[in-house]
Amino acid sequence: MSDKQVPVKLQTFMYFIFKHLTNTQDLDEFLEECDITADEYLEIEEWFRNLGINLLSP
């Protein structure tokens, strides 16, 4: 991981991306379209969580 700090508004940005996504499409369908399994999403979610960014759970 780099020494760069997480941008101040990144959590807000990610929140609204996922909020918009879930208002327009089911998260499970989106992950399927992206060819991302539930386990892979959990890995991605954990990576963001380590940066202090909380994503939505499927």
Secondary structure, DSSP 4 states (H G I P E B T S, - for coil): --SPPPPTTHHHHHHHHHHHHHHHS-HHHHHHHTT--HHHHHHHHHHHHHTT-PPPP-
